Amino acid sequence: MTERPPHVLVVEDAPSDRALIRAMLERANPPATTSEAHDLRAALARLADPGIDCVVLDLHLPDSDGLLGLGRLVAAAPETAVIVLTGTDDADLALAAVGAGAQDYLLKGRIDIETLARTVRHAIERQQIQSTLAISENRFRRAFEDAPIGMALSEFEADGSRRIVAVNHALGEILLCPTPELVGTALADRIHAEDLERAVNAFTHDRHAPSPPASVEVRLRRCDDEHVWVKMTVSVIRDKSGFARQTLIQVEDITERRMAQQQLAEYSFVDVLTGLPNRLLALDRVRLALARAARTGRSVAVMYVDVDNFKVVNDSLGHAAGDDLLRVIGARLPDAVRPEDTVARIGGDEFVICCDDLPREHAAAEVEAVAIADRVRQQLERSVNVSGHELSITVSVGIAISSEQPRTADELLRDADTALYRAKDNGRSRWELFDDALRAEAVDRLETERALRRALERVELSVLYQPLVAIPSTEVVGAEALLRWRHPSGALATPDDFIRVAEETGLIVPIGRWVLEQAFETLARWSETGRDRTMAVNISAKQLLRSDLAATVAELCAQHALKPQCLTLEVTERQLVDLVGSGLSELRNLADLGVQIALDDFGTGYGSLTYLRTLPVSTVKIDRTFVSGILTSPTDTAIVESVIRLGTTLGLDIVAEGIEEQPVADRLIDLRCPHAQGWLYGHPVSADRLLAGAPG
């Protein structure tokens, strides 16, 4: 698309001159569109309509003479280029006309088509540039004056110093100064003495070489002689040659942010809930203690203290009650240790104690550390009133001592944490010392974790299936999926060897999903034979707490066209101890979906009857430790008989585990146990052998 030709208004009172100029413009290359006016009044009226790009103006008109008429016309159309015509060769008049707003001037009698066309074209271009520049300057001025942050424009003096030539309102508010008082001063004079060197280093510019904007945070003196924290950003404004002429300074008030940062720095080492040191400060104290011990030859002990079953408090009484309990513990702990010891809360219900300056000999250090741990337990294991409830709490303590070999702070904390896990595994409400056996276990656990991660990637895991039979018919009515791992060493590992590591590391979630996928695939193939069977899969409480298990099961049911009722998920009583809140909710979601819930190893955990009453349990599996004794132990026989009778009364299915001998099976038949598992009916086998009907 071509540009439109310029529109030129010819303002000339002499008709012949007017006609000549119009003719020349219209014959130019490219031609111009023209219109005319014989006096200034007509010209002003014509300029009221848009579209005129240039005015060729005779300076001597009947209703206006000389520069006065030019001034009126420029004021009426400031964005239109004006070329003045004069009949006399008066250089002073021509320069005065240009100064009054004309873009150029021409002498009558010396005009040709090419000169006129070129002059018009250049005048229009210059006017457009000036208009654009005026708009840009106006925008800058408005942005400068109305900016929400402080701004100042300074110019370089001959000696290289800078003086403010313009200030906006926001900077006056920041410095509590009237803006006129700031003009002519140097902002550097207001910088705090302690910040001046840093600011000078940041804002020293080579006036000949390009430099990016520089920022620095400093304190500026206000007009009330107080100081305010600001972020100053200085940009250099250079002329066409690249020489620095001015600087644009942006000043942002950051006082509130600096105060928040200072407060945050204080909080970064303090636990807000208890007021005790936090993990960062605890680590620092342990490092300092180890450094002193290296110089003095003394020992350092670190203790991990954990509240037993703290989740129960949170889930039953609410998090506010849990916070109250933690505050009480935080207040009691310092009273149980020596004045030189550090007590810290490192997160959740876990506290750390750093005991400095213990005896050099390891045995003596152990004695003193254990004495402190005993005082800690005695101090904490007293009843406490929380939210109107009288609670009796217990704590587990893990202890690691530095005297045996050099340790870092992280290693000592890790070893104490490992000892804490042993204390919990051994019944809780006790202390445990980290020793060589635990160290070996920790190394083994780390190696197991690494190998287990590789096992997932390399598909070293497998699933075997043990039949579930109805008795006395021994008809196979289902199977239990059993996870196995062919270790890189060649040994076949059972879940007892690696499930705990999988739970501690979170690997149990992807592993658990993989087992479910394998079990569903096998069950789908099994169902193609035309008989309804069930598949049992062991799950961990961690799966219920960390993953959307119900959604996963629903997805797999839809994928394999199976009903949720064909799946039985087994969870042990011991697992249920830690299953609170969201975990219990997820268990109920599974039951609502139609999945059967089995209570495994029944009788070996805690609160069995409570679980049967409160949870959506559909199956009870009697642990092999009771089943194996029904021929020789009256007590075991009574327990098994009671469970079968109770299950029948409650409408629950009963499965006896670990049947290896026919006499045991016969006794279970006498006791009317409906289902059984064990080597007597089949060893765990692969999916192919299960589908082929092999007994194993």
C-alpha positions as CSV (number, residue, x, y, z in Angstrom):
1,M,0.0,0.0,0.0
2,T,1.5,3.4,-1.0
3,E,1.6,6.4,1.3
4,R,-0.9,9.2,0.6
5,P,0.6,12.3,-1.1
6,P,1.3,15.3,1.3
7,H,-1.5,17.8,1.6
8,V,-0.1,21.4,1.4
9,L,-2.1,24.5,2.3
10,V,-0.9,27.5,0.3
11,V,-1.6,30.8,2.2
12,E,-0.9,33.7,-0.2
13,D,-2.9,36.9,-0.9
14,A,-1.5,37.3,-4.5
15,P,-3.6,35.1,-6.8
16,S,-0.8,34.6,-9.3
17,D,1.7,33.6,-6.7
18,R,-0.8,31.3,-5.1
19,A,-1.6,29.6,-8.4
20,L,2.0,29.2,-9.3
21,I,3.0,27.6,-6.0
22,R,0.0,25.2,-6.2
23,A,0.9,24.3,-9.8
24,M,4.5,23.5,-8.9
25,L,3.4,21.3,-5.9
26,E,0.9,19.4,-8.0
27,R,3.5,18.8,-10.8
28,A,6.2,17.7,-8.3
29,N,7.5,14.1,-8.0
30,P,5.6,12.8,-6.1
31,P,2.8,15.3,-6.6
32,A,1.2,17.0,-3.6
33,T,-2.5,17.6,-2.9
34,T,-3.1,21.3,-2.4
35,S,-5.6,23.7,-1.0
36,E,-5.4,27.5,-0.6
37,A,-6.3,30.4,1.6
38,H,-5.9,34.1,0.7
39,D,-5.6,35.5,4.3
40,L,-4.8,34.3,7.8
41,R,-8.4,34.0,8.9
42,A,-9.2,31.6,6.0
43,A,-6.0,29.7,6.7
44,L,-6.9,29.2,10.4
45,A,-10.4,28.1,9.4
46,R,-9.0,25.6,6.9
47,L,-6.6,24.2,9.6
48,A,-9.5,23.4,11.8
49,D,-10.0,20.3,9.6
50,P,-7.4,17.6,10.0
51,G,-5.3,16.2,7.1
52,I,-3.1,19.2,6.3
53,D,0.6,18.2,6.5
54,C,2.3,21.5,5.6
55,V,1.5,25.2,5.2
56,V,3.3,27.4,2.8
57,L,2.8,30.8,4.4
58,D,3.4,34.3,3.0
59,L,4.7,36.4,5.9
60,H,2.8,39.5,4.7
61,L,-1.0,39.0,4.6
62,P,-3.8,41.6,4.5
63,D,-5.0,40.6,8.0
64,S,-1.7,39.8,9.6
65,D,1.8,40.9,9.1
66,G,5.2,39.2,9.8
67,L,5.9,36.9,12.7
68,L,2.6,37.6,14.5
69,G,0.6,35.8,11.9
70,L,3.2,32.9,11.9
71,G,2.8,32.7,15.7
72,R,-1.0,32.4,15.5
73,L,-0.8,29.8,12.9
74,V,1.8,27.7,14.7
75,A,-0.3,27.9,17.9
76,A,-3.4,26.8,16.0
77,A,-1.7,23.8,14.4
78,P,1.4,22.8,16.4
79,E,1.8,19.5,14.6
80,T,1.7,20.9,11.1
81,A,4.9,21.9,9.3
82,V,5.1,25.6,8.3
83,I,7.3,27.0,5.5
84,V,7.4,30.8,5.3
85,L,7.6,32.8,2.1
86,T,9.3,36.1,2.0
87,G,9.9,38.5,-0.9
88,T,13.0,40.0,0.6
89,D,16.4,38.3,1.3
90,D,16.4,39.1,5.0
91,A,18.5,36.5,6.9
92,D,17.5,37.9,10.3
93,L,13.8,37.7,9.5
94,A,14.2,34.1,8.2
95,L,16.0,33.0,11.4
96,A,13.4,34.7,13.5
97,A,10.7,32.8,11.6
98,V,12.4,29.5,12.2
99,G,12.8,30.5,15.9
100,A,9.0,31.2,16.0
101,G,8.1,27.7,14.8
102,A,8.7,27.6,11.1
103,Q,10.5,24.6,9.7
104,D,12.1,26.4,6.8
105,Y,11.8,29.5,4.6
106,L,11.8,30.3,0.8
107,L,12.4,33.4,-1.2
108,K,9.8,34.3,-3.7
109,G,11.3,34.4,-7.2
110,R,13.9,31.8,-6.4
111,I,11.6,28.8,-6.2
112,D,11.6,25.8,-8.6
113,I,9.6,22.7,-8.5
114,E,12.4,20.4,-7.2
115,T,13.4,22.9,-4.4
116,L,9.8,23.4,-3.3
117,A,9.0,19.7,-3.2
118,R,12.2,18.9,-1.3
119,T,11.6,21.7,1.2
120,V,8.1,20.5,1.8
121,R,9.2,16.9,2.2
122,H,12.0,17.8,4.7
123,A,9.7,20.2,6.6
124,I,7.1,17.5,7.1
125,E,9.7,15.0,8.2
126,R,11.3,17.4,10.7
127,Q,7.9,18.4,12.1
128,Q,7.0,14.7,12.6
129,I,10.3,14.1,14.4
130,Q,9.7,17.1,16.6
131,S,6.2,16.1,17.4
132,T,7.3,12.6,18.3
133,L,10.1,14.0,20.5
134,A,7.6,16.4,22.1
135,I,5.3,13.5,22.9
136,S,8.2,11.4,24.2
137,E,9.4,14.3,26.4
138,N,5.8,14.8,27.7
139,R,5.5,11.2,28.5
140,F,8.8,11.2,30.3
141,R,7.8,14.3,32.2
142,R,4.5,12.8,33.3
143,A,6.1,9.4,34.1
144,F,8.8,11.3,36.1
145,E,6.5,13.5,38.0
146,D,3.8,10.9,38.7
147,A,6.1,7.9,39.4
148,P,5.2,6.1,42.7
149,I,8.9,5.8,43.5
150,G,11.2,8.7,44.1
151,M,13.0,10.0,41.0
152,A,15.7,12.6,40.5
153,L,17.5,13.9,37.4
154,S,21.1,15.1,38.0
155,E,23.7,16.7,35.8
156,F,27.4,16.2,35.8
157,E,29.4,19.3,37.0
158,A,32.8,20.2,35.5
159,D,34.5,18.5,38.4
160,G,32.5,15.2,37.8
161,S,30.1,15.8,40.8
162,R,26.4,15.7,40.2
163,R,23.8,18.2,41.1
164,I,20.0,17.5,41.1
165,V,18.2,19.5,38.4
166,A,14.7,17.9,38.8
167,V,12.9,16.0,41.5
168,N,9.5,14.3,41.6
169,H,6.9,14.5,44.4
170,A,7.5,10.9,45.6
171,L,11.2,11.6,46.4
172,G,10.1,14.6,48.4
173,E,7.8,12.4,50.4
174,I,10.4,9.8,51.0
175,L,12.9,12.4,52.3
176,L,10.3,14.6,54.0
177,C,11.6,17.5,52.0
178,P,10.0,20.1,49.8
179,T,11.1,19.3,46.3
180,P,12.5,22.8,45.6
181,E,15.0,22.3,48.5
182,L,16.4,19.3,46.8
183,V,17.1,20.9,43.5
184,G,20.7,22.0,43.3
185,T,21.9,19.6,46.0
186,A,23.8,16.3,45.6
187,L,21.9,13.2,46.7
188,A,25.3,11.6,47.6
189,D,25.5,14.2,50.5
190,R,22.5,12.5,52.1
191,I,24.0,8.9,52.1
192,H,24.8,7.5,55.6
193,A,28.5,7.5,56.2
194,E,28.6,3.7,56.7
195,D,27.0,3.2,53.3
196,L,28.9,5.9,51.3
197,E,31.9,3.9,50.1
198,R,29.6,1.1,48.9
199,A,27.4,3.6,47.1
200,V,30.4,5.4,45.5
201,N,31.8,2.1,44.2
202,A,28.4,1.2,42.7
203,F,27.8,4.6,41.1
204,T,31.2,5.5,39.7
205,H,30.8,5.7,36.0
206,D,33.2,6.1,33.1
207,R,31.7,9.1,31.3
208,H,33.1,7.9,28.0
209,A,32.2,4.2,28.1
210,P,28.7,2.6,28.2
211,S,27.6,1.2,31.6
212,P,24.5,-0.7,32.8
213,P,22.2,0.7,35.5
214,A,23.6,0.1,39.0
215,S,21.6,-0.5,42.2
216,V,22.6,-0.4,45.8
217,E,20.7,-0.3,49.1
218,V,21.7,2.5,51.4
219,R,20.4,4.8,54.1
220,L,19.5,8.4,53.2
221,R,19.2,11.3,55.6
222,R,15.8,12.8,55.6
223,C,15.1,16.5,56.3
224,D,14.2,15.6,59.9
225,D,17.7,14.2,60.2
226,E,16.3,10.6,60.6
227,H,17.5,7.9,58.1
228,V,15.4,5.8,55.7
229,W,16.5,2.6,53.9
230,V,16.2,3.0,50.1
231,K,17.1,1.1,47.0
232,M,18.9,3.5,44.7
233,T,19.2,2.7,41.0
234,V,21.2,5.0,38.8
235,S,21.0,5.0,35.0
236,V,23.4,7.2,32.9
237,I,22.0,9.4,30.1
238,R,24.5,10.0,27.3
239,D,24.6,12.3,24.3
240,K,25.0,11.2,20.7
241,S,28.7,10.8,21.1
242,G,28.2,8.5,24.1
243,F,29.5,11.0,26.7
244,A,27.6,10.9,30.0
245,R,25.7,14.1,30.6
246,Q,23.0,13.2,33.2
247,T,22.0,10.5,35.5
248,L,18.4,9.3,36.3
249,I,18.1,8.2,39.9
250,Q,15.3,6.0,41.1
251,V,14.8,5.8,44.9
252,E,12.5,3.2,46.4
253,D,11.7,3.2,50.1
254,I,12.5,-0.3,51.4
255,T,12.5,0.5,55.1
256,E,9.6,-2.0,55.8
257,R,11.3,-4.7,53.8
258,R,14.6,-4.2,55.6
259,M,12.9,-4.4,59.0
260,A,11.1,-7.6,57.9
261,Q,14.4,-9.0,56.8
262,Q,16.0,-8.2,60.1
263,Q,13.1,-9.8,61.9
264,L,13.2,-12.8,59.6
265,A,17.0,-13.1,60.3
266,E,16.2,-13.3,64.0
267,Y,13.4,-15.8,63.4
268,S,15.6,-17.9,61.1
269,F,17.4,-19.3,64.1
270,V,14.5,-19.5,66.5
271,D,11.5,-21.8,66.6
272,V,8.5,-19.5,66.7
273,L,6.2,-21.9,68.5
274,T,8.4,-22.8,71.5
275,G,11.0,-20.0,71.4
276,L,13.8,-22.6,71.4
277,P,16.6,-22.7,68.8
278,N,15.6,-24.2,65.5
279,R,17.4,-26.8,63.3
280,L,19.8,-24.2,61.8
281,L,20.9,-22.9,65.2
282,A,21.0,-26.5,66.6
283,L,23.4,-27.6,63.8
284,D,25.6,-24.5,64.5
285,R,25.7,-25.3,68.2
286,V,26.7,-28.9,67.5
287,R,29.4,-27.8,65.1
288,L,30.8,-25.4,67.7
289,A,30.7,-28.1,70.4
290,L,32.5,-30.6,68.1
291,A,35.2,-27.9,67.4
292,R,35.7,-27.4,71.1
293,A,35.8,-31.1,71.7
294,A,38.5,-31.5,69.0
295,R,40.7,-28.9,71.0
296,T,40.0,-30.2,74.5
297,G,39.6,-34.0,73.9
298,R,36.2,-34.0,75.5
299,S,33.0,-35.6,74.0
300,V,29.7,-34.4,72.6
301,A,26.4,-36.1,72.7
302,V,23.4,-35.4,70.6
303,M,19.9,-36.6,71.5
304,Y,16.8,-36.9,69.4
305,V,13.7,-36.6,71.5
306,D,10.3,-37.6,69.9
307,V,6.9,-37.6,71.4
308,D,5.3,-41.0,71.1
309,N,2.0,-41.1,69.2
310,F,1.9,-37.4,68.8
311,K,-0.4,-37.8,65.7
312,V,-3.1,-39.1,68.0
313,V,-3.2,-35.8,69.9
314,N,-3.4,-33.8,66.7
315,D,-6.1,-35.9,65.1
316,S,-8.2,-36.3,68.2
317,L,-7.9,-32.9,69.9
318,G,-6.8,-30.7,67.0
319,H,-3.6,-29.0,65.9
320,A,-4.1,-26.2,68.4
321,A,-3.9,-28.8,71.2
322,G,-0.9,-30.3,69.6
323,D,0.8,-26.9,69.5
324,D,0.0,-26.4,73.2
325,L,1.6,-29.7,74.0
326,L,4.7,-28.8,72.1
327,R,5.0,-25.5,74.0
328,V,4.8,-27.4,77.3
329,I,7.5,-29.8,76.2
330,G,9.6,-26.9,75.0
331,A,9.3,-25.3,78.4
332,R,10.0,-28.5,80.4
333,L,13.1,-29.7,78.4
334,P,15.6,-27.0,79.5
335,D,14.9,-27.9,83.1
336,A,16.0,-31.5,82.5
337,V,19.4,-30.7,81.0
338,R,22.6,-28.9,82.2
339,P,22.9,-25.1,81.8
340,E,25.6,-25.5,79.1
341,D,23.4,-27.8,77.0
342,T,21.4,-26.6,74.0
343,V,17.8,-27.6,73.5
344,A,16.2,-27.1,70.1
345,R,13.0,-28.0,68.2
346,I,13.9,-29.1,64.7
347,G,10.4,-29.7,63.4
348,G,7.1,-31.4,64.2
349,D,7.3,-33.2,67.5
350,E,11.1,-33.7,67.3
351,F,13.5,-32.0,69.7
352,V,17.3,-32.1,69.8
353,I,19.6,-31.8,72.8
354,C,23.3,-31.0,72.3
355,C,25.3,-32.0,75.4
356,D,28.7,-30.4,75.4
357,D,31.9,-31.1,77.4
358,L,31.2,-34.8,78.3
359,P,34.1,-37.1,79.5
360,R,36.7,-38.2,77.0
361,E,36.2,-41.9,77.6
362,H,33.3,-43.3,75.6
363,A,31.9,-45.4,78.5
364,A,32.0,-42.4,80.9
365,A,30.4,-40.2,78.2
366,E,27.6,-42.8,77.7
367,V,26.9,-42.9,81.5
368,E,26.5,-39.1,81.7
369,A,24.5,-38.9,78.4
370,V,22.1,-41.7,79.6
371,A,21.6,-39.9,82.9
372,I,20.6,-36.8,81.0
373,A,18.2,-38.8,78.8
374,D,16.6,-40.4,81.9
375,R,16.0,-36.9,83.4
376,V,14.5,-35.8,80.1
377,R,12.1,-38.7,80.1
378,Q,11.2,-38.2,83.8
379,Q,10.6,-34.5,83.2
380,L,8.4,-34.9,80.1
381,E,6.5,-38.1,81.1
382,R,4.4,-36.2,83.6
383,S,0.7,-35.6,83.0
384,V,-0.1,-32.3,81.3
385,N,-3.4,-30.4,80.8
386,V,-3.9,-29.6,77.1
387,S,-7.1,-27.8,76.0
388,G,-8.9,-29.1,79.1
389,H,-7.7,-32.7,78.6
390,E,-5.4,-34.4,81.0
391,L,-2.8,-36.2,78.9
392,S,-0.1,-38.7,79.9
393,I,2.7,-38.7,77.3
394,T,5.8,-40.7,76.7
395,V,8.9,-39.9,74.7
396,S,11.6,-41.9,72.8
397,V,15.2,-40.8,72.8
398,G,18.0,-41.6,70.5
399,I,21.6,-40.8,71.6
400,A,24.8,-40.5,69.6
401,I,28.2,-39.7,71.1
402,S,31.2,-38.3,69.3
403,S,34.0,-39.8,71.4
404,E,34.4,-43.0,69.5
405,Q,35.5,-41.4,66.2
406,P,35.5,-38.0,64.6
407,R,32.0,-37.0,63.4
408,T,30.4,-34.0,61.7
409,A,27.4,-32.3,63.1
410,D,25.2,-33.8,60.3
411,E,26.5,-37.3,61.0
412,L,26.0,-37.0,64.7
413,L,22.4,-35.8,64.2
414,R,21.8,-38.6,61.7
415,D,23.1,-41.3,64.1
416,A,20.9,-39.9,66.9
417,D,17.9,-40.1,64.6
418,T,18.8,-43.7,63.7
419,A,19.0,-44.6,67.5
420,L,15.6,-42.9,67.9
421,Y,14.1,-45.3,65.3
422,R,15.4,-48.2,67.2
423,A,13.9,-46.9,70.4
424,K,10.5,-46.7,68.7
425,D,10.9,-50.1,67.2
426,N,11.7,-51.6,70.6
427,G,8.5,-50.4,72.2
428,R,8.9,-46.6,72.6
429,S,9.1,-44.7,75.9
430,R,12.8,-45.6,76.2
431,W,16.2,-44.4,75.1
432,E,18.7,-46.1,72.7
433,L,22.4,-45.5,72.1
434,F,23.8,-45.5,68.6
435,D,26.5,-48.3,68.4
436,D,28.4,-50.3,65.9
437,A,25.4,-52.6,65.3
438,L,23.2,-49.6,64.4
439,R,26.0,-48.2,62.2
440,A,26.1,-51.4,60.3
441,E,22.3,-51.4,60.0
442,A,22.4,-47.8,58.7
443,V,25.0,-48.7,56.1
444,D,23.0,-51.7,55.0
445,R,19.8,-49.6,54.9
446,L,21.5,-47.0,52.7
447,E,22.7,-49.8,50.3
448,T,19.3,-51.4,50.4
449,E,17.7,-48.1,49.4
450,R,20.1,-47.6,46.5
451,A,19.6,-51.1,45.3
452,L,15.8,-50.9,45.7
453,R,15.7,-47.7,43.5
454,R,17.6,-49.6,40.9
455,A,15.3,-52.6,41.3
456,L,12.3,-50.4,40.3
457,E,14.1,-49.1,37.3
458,R,15.5,-52.5,36.2
459,V,12.3,-54.5,37.0
460,E,14.1,-56.8,39.5
461,L,10.9,-57.1,41.5
462,S,8.4,-59.9,41.0
463,V,5.1,-61.1,42.4
464,L,4.3,-64.6,43.5
465,Y,0.8,-65.9,44.4
466,Q,-0.2,-68.1,47.3
467,P,-3.6,-69.8,46.9
468,L,-6.5,-69.1,49.3
469,V,-8.7,-72.2,49.8
470,A,-12.1,-73.0,51.3
471,I,-12.1,-75.7,53.8
472,P,-12.8,-78.6,54.0
473,S,-13.2,-78.7,50.2
474,T,-9.7,-77.1,49.6
475,E,-11.2,-75.4,46.5
476,V,-9.0,-72.5,45.4
477,V,-11.2,-69.3,45.8
478,G,-8.5,-66.7,45.6
479,A,-4.8,-65.9,46.0
480,E,-2.6,-63.5,47.9
481,A,0.0,-61.5,46.0
482,L,3.4,-61.7,47.6
483,L,6.2,-59.3,46.7
484,R,9.7,-60.7,46.0
485,W,13.0,-59.1,45.0
486,R,15.8,-60.8,43.2
487,H,18.7,-58.9,44.7
488,P,21.6,-58.1,42.4
489,S,23.7,-60.5,44.6
490,G,21.4,-63.3,43.3
491,A,19.6,-63.9,46.6
492,L,15.8,-63.8,46.7
493,A,14.8,-61.2,49.2
494,T,11.4,-61.3,51.1
495,P,9.5,-58.2,52.1
496,D,10.8,-58.4,55.6
497,D,14.2,-57.5,54.2
498,F,13.3,-54.3,52.4
499,I,9.7,-53.1,53.1
500,R,10.8,-51.0,56.0
501,V,13.4,-49.2,53.9
502,A,10.8,-48.7,51.2
503,E,8.4,-47.2,53.8
504,E,11.1,-44.9,55.3
505,T,12.2,-43.6,51.9
506,G,8.7,-43.3,50.3
507,L,9.5,-45.9,47.7
508,I,6.6,-47.9,49.1
509,V,4.2,-45.8,47.1
510,P,5.5,-46.6,43.5
511,I,6.3,-50.1,44.6
512,G,2.8,-50.6,46.0
513,R,1.2,-49.3,42.8
514,W,3.4,-51.7,40.7
515,V,2.3,-54.7,42.8
516,L,-1.3,-53.7,42.4
517,E,-0.9,-53.4,38.7
518,Q,0.7,-56.9,38.5
519,A,-2.1,-58.4,40.8
520,F,-4.9,-56.8,38.7
521,E,-3.3,-58.1,35.5
522,T,-3.1,-61.7,36.9
523,L,-6.6,-61.5,38.3
524,A,-8.0,-60.4,34.9
525,R,-6.3,-63.3,33.2
526,W,-7.6,-65.7,35.9
527,S,-11.2,-64.3,35.6
528,E,-11.1,-65.2,31.8
529,T,-11.5,-68.9,32.9
530,G,-15.0,-68.1,33.9
531,R,-14.7,-68.4,37.7
532,D,-15.0,-65.6,40.2
533,R,-11.9,-65.4,42.4
534,T,-10.4,-62.8,44.7
535,M,-6.9,-61.3,45.0
536,A,-5.4,-60.1,48.2
537,V,-2.7,-57.5,48.3
538,N,-0.7,-56.3,51.3
539,I,-0.6,-52.6,51.7
540,S,1.4,-50.3,54.0
541,A,-0.1,-47.5,56.2
542,K,2.3,-45.2,54.3
543,Q,0.4,-45.9,51.1
544,L,-2.8,-44.8,52.7
545,L,-1.2,-41.7,54.1
546,R,0.9,-40.7,51.1
547,S,-1.1,-41.6,48.0
548,D,-4.6,-41.6,46.6
549,L,-5.0,-45.3,46.9
550,A,-8.8,-45.4,46.3
551,A,-8.4,-43.5,43.0
552,T,-5.6,-45.9,41.9
553,V,-7.8,-48.9,42.6
554,A,-10.8,-47.4,40.8
555,E,-8.5,-46.7,37.8
556,L,-7.2,-50.3,37.7
557,C,-10.7,-51.8,38.1
558,A,-11.8,-49.8,35.1
559,Q,-8.7,-50.6,33.1
560,H,-9.2,-54.4,33.6
561,A,-13.0,-54.5,33.7
562,L,-13.0,-55.9,37.2
563,K,-15.3,-55.2,40.2
564,P,-13.7,-53.7,43.3
565,Q,-15.2,-56.5,45.4
566,C,-12.7,-58.9,43.9
567,L,-9.8,-57.1,45.6
568,T,-8.9,-57.5,49.3
569,L,-6.4,-55.1,50.8
570,E,-4.6,-56.5,53.8
571,V,-3.2,-54.2,56.6
572,T,-1.7,-55.4,59.8
573,E,-2.7,-54.4,63.3
574,R,0.7,-52.9,63.9
575,Q,0.3,-50.7,60.8
576,L,-3.0,-49.5,62.1
577,V,-1.4,-48.0,65.2
578,D,0.0,-45.2,62.9
579,L,-3.0,-45.0,60.7
580,V,-4.9,-41.9,61.8
581,G,-6.6,-39.0,60.1
582,S,-6.3,-39.0,56.3
583,G,-5.1,-42.7,56.4
584,L,-8.3,-43.9,58.1
585,S,-10.4,-41.7,55.8
586,E,-8.7,-43.3,52.7
587,L,-9.4,-46.8,54.2
588,R,-13.0,-45.9,54.4
589,N,-13.0,-44.6,50.9
590,L,-11.7,-48.0,49.7
591,A,-14.4,-49.8,51.6
592,D,-17.1,-47.5,50.1
593,L,-15.7,-48.3,46.7
594,G,-16.4,-52.0,47.4
595,V,-12.9,-53.2,48.2
596,Q,-12.6,-55.8,50.9
597,I,-10.5,-54.9,53.9
598,A,-8.6,-57.6,55.8
599,L,-7.0,-57.3,59.2
600,D,-3.8,-59.3,58.9
601,D,-1.8,-61.0,61.7
602,F,-4.8,-60.7,64.0
603,G,-4.0,-60.9,67.7
604,T,-0.4,-59.7,67.4
605,G,-1.1,-56.0,67.6
606,Y,-3.0,-53.6,69.8
607,G,-6.7,-52.9,70.3
608,S,-8.0,-55.6,68.0
609,L,-11.6,-55.5,69.1
610,T,-11.6,-51.7,68.7
611,Y,-10.5,-52.0,65.1
612,L,-13.2,-54.6,64.4
613,R,-15.8,-52.2,65.9
614,T,-14.6,-48.9,64.3
615,L,-13.0,-49.9,60.9
616,P,-14.7,-51.2,57.8
617,V,-13.0,-54.6,58.2
618,S,-14.5,-57.5,56.2
619,T,-11.9,-60.2,56.8
620,V,-9.8,-61.3,59.8
621,K,-6.6,-63.4,59.2
622,I,-5.5,-65.3,62.3
623,D,-1.8,-65.2,62.7
624,R,0.2,-68.4,62.2
625,T,1.7,-68.1,65.7
626,F,-1.7,-69.0,67.1
627,V,-2.7,-71.4,64.4
628,S,0.4,-73.6,64.7
629,G,-0.3,-74.1,68.4
630,I,-3.9,-75.4,68.3
631,L,-2.8,-79.0,68.6
632,T,-0.5,-78.5,71.6
633,S,-1.5,-75.3,73.4
634,P,-4.9,-74.9,75.0
635,T,-4.4,-71.2,75.1
636,D,-3.8,-71.0,71.3
637,T,-6.8,-73.2,70.7
638,A,-9.0,-71.0,72.8
639,I,-7.8,-67.9,71.0
640,V,-8.4,-69.4,67.5
641,E,-11.8,-70.7,68.5
642,S,-12.8,-67.3,70.0
643,V,-11.7,-65.4,66.9
644,I,-13.7,-67.8,64.6
645,R,-16.8,-67.5,66.8
646,L,-16.4,-63.7,67.0
647,G,-16.0,-63.4,63.3
648,T,-19.0,-65.5,62.6
649,T,-21.1,-63.4,65.0
650,L,-19.9,-60.2,63.3
651,G,-20.4,-61.5,59.8
652,L,-16.7,-61.4,59.0
653,D,-14.8,-63.9,56.9
654,I,-12.0,-65.8,58.7
655,V,-8.7,-66.9,57.2
656,A,-6.3,-69.1,59.1
657,E,-2.7,-68.6,58.0
658,G,0.4,-70.8,57.9
659,I,-1.3,-74.3,57.6
660,E,1.5,-76.8,56.9
661,E,0.1,-80.1,58.3
662,Q,-3.1,-81.9,57.8
663,P,-3.9,-82.4,61.5
664,V,-3.9,-78.7,61.9
665,A,-6.2,-78.3,59.0
666,D,-8.5,-81.0,60.4
667,R,-8.7,-79.2,63.7
668,L,-9.6,-75.9,61.9
669,I,-12.4,-77.8,60.1
670,D,-13.7,-79.0,63.5
671,L,-13.6,-75.3,64.6
672,R,-15.6,-74.3,61.5
673,C,-12.9,-72.0,60.1
674,P,-14.1,-71.2,56.5
675,H,-10.8,-70.4,54.7
676,A,-7.1,-71.2,55.0
677,Q,-3.7,-70.5,53.5
678,G,-0.4,-72.3,53.9
679,W,2.1,-74.7,52.3
680,L,-0.3,-77.6,52.8
681,Y,-2.4,-76.1,50.0
682,G,0.3,-74.5,47.9
683,H,3.5,-72.7,47.9
684,P,3.8,-69.2,46.4
685,V,4.0,-69.5,42.6
686,S,4.4,-67.4,39.6
687,A,1.3,-66.0,37.8
688,D,1.7,-68.5,34.9
689,R,1.8,-71.5,37.3
690,L,-1.1,-70.1,39.3
691,L,-3.2,-69.8,36.1
692,A,-2.1,-73.3,35.1
693,G,-3.5,-74.6,38.4
694,A,-0.1,-75.8,39.8
695,P,-0.2,-76.5,43.5
696,G,3.3,-75.2,44.0
